[in-house]
Amino acid sequence: MMRATRTLCSSFKPLNKQVLVRRKVPEQQTSAGIMIPQAAQQKANEALIVAVAGETKDWSPSVAVGDSVLLREWGGQVVKIDGEELTLMREEDILGVISA
């Protein structure tokens, strides 16, 4: 059964077991109110799935558009779509789905 690609980003469709994610913006202030300089901020490893490649005969996606996921700290390809920086990565680089 072939399924159409679902997307929150209407101008881009991932291919070949790829997903497009929007990384969470890192915290700029601690819970105590201390401002964190941008140079000291860690790369966010939480993200929201924006688009998923369509299902094929030998692969079915294990994530869906709108899922919150945990990513490896490094990996994926940063792309700019409609003026927004998103990350294109292989589904296998996703560590897990974060349940609400």
C-alpha positions as CSV (number, residue, x, y, z in Angstrom):
1,M,0.0,0.0,0.0
2,M,1.5,3.3,-1.0
3,R,0.7,6.3,1.1
4,A,1.0,10.0,0.1
5,T,3.6,12.0,2.0
6,R,2.1,14.0,4.9
7,T,3.6,17.4,5.6
8,L,3.3,20.6,7.6
9,C,5.7,22.2,5.1
10,S,3.8,22.5,1.8
11,S,6.8,23.3,-0.4
12,F,9.0,20.3,0.4
13,K,8.6,16.6,0.2
14,P,11.3,14.3,1.7
15,L,12.4,11.2,-0.2
16,N,14.1,7.9,0.6
17,K,13.3,7.2,4.3
18,Q,14.0,10.9,5.2
19,V,12.2,13.1,7.7
20,L,12.1,16.9,8.0
21,V,12.2,18.3,11.5
22,R,12.0,21.7,13.2
23,R,14.5,21.7,16.2
24,K,13.2,23.1,19.5
25,V,14.7,26.6,20.3
26,P,17.2,26.2,23.1
27,E,16.5,27.8,26.4
28,Q,18.0,31.3,26.7
29,Q,17.4,31.6,30.4
30,T,17.8,29.2,33.4
31,S,14.9,28.5,35.8
32,A,16.7,30.9,38.3
33,G,16.6,33.7,35.7
34,I,20.2,33.6,34.6
35,M,20.7,34.5,30.9
36,I,22.7,31.9,28.9
37,P,25.0,33.5,26.2
38,Q,24.3,32.1,22.7
39,A,27.9,30.8,22.5
40,A,27.2,28.6,25.5
41,Q,23.9,27.2,24.5
42,Q,23.8,23.6,23.5
43,K,22.3,22.4,20.2
44,A,18.7,21.3,20.9
45,N,18.1,17.6,20.5
46,E,14.3,17.8,20.7
47,A,12.3,18.4,17.5
48,L,8.9,18.4,15.9
49,I,8.4,16.2,12.8
50,V,7.4,18.6,9.9
51,A,7.3,16.1,7.0
52,V,7.8,12.4,6.4
53,A,8.7,10.5,3.2
54,G,6.0,8.4,1.8
55,E,5.7,4.7,2.5
56,T,7.3,2.2,0.1
57,K,7.1,-1.6,-0.4
58,D,10.0,-2.2,2.0
59,W,9.7,0.7,4.5
60,S,6.9,2.1,6.6
61,P,7.6,5.2,8.7
62,S,7.6,4.8,12.4
63,V,7.0,8.5,13.1
64,A,4.2,10.8,11.9
65,V,3.9,14.5,11.2
66,G,3.4,16.4,14.4
67,D,5.3,13.9,16.6
68,S,7.9,15.3,19.1
69,V,11.1,13.3,18.9
70,L,14.5,13.1,20.5
71,L,17.4,13.4,18.0
72,R,21.2,12.7,18.1
73,E,23.0,15.9,19.0
74,W,24.8,16.0,15.6
75,G,23.5,14.8,12.3
76,G,21.2,15.7,9.5
77,Q,21.4,18.4,6.9
78,V,20.3,21.9,7.7
79,V,18.1,23.3,4.9
80,K,16.3,26.6,4.6
81,I,12.7,26.3,3.4
82,D,10.4,29.3,3.2
83,G,12.9,31.3,5.2
84,E,13.0,28.8,8.1
85,E,15.9,26.6,9.1
86,L,14.8,23.0,9.2
87,T,16.8,19.7,9.5
88,L,16.5,16.9,7.0
89,M,17.6,13.6,8.4
90,R,17.3,9.8,8.1
91,E,14.5,8.3,10.2
92,E,17.0,5.9,11.7
93,D,18.8,8.9,13.3
94,I,15.8,9.6,15.5
95,L,16.4,8.2,19.0
96,G,12.7,8.0,20.0
97,V,9.3,9.6,20.2
98,I,8.5,11.8,23.2
99,S,4.9,11.2,24.4
100,A,2.9,14.2,25.7
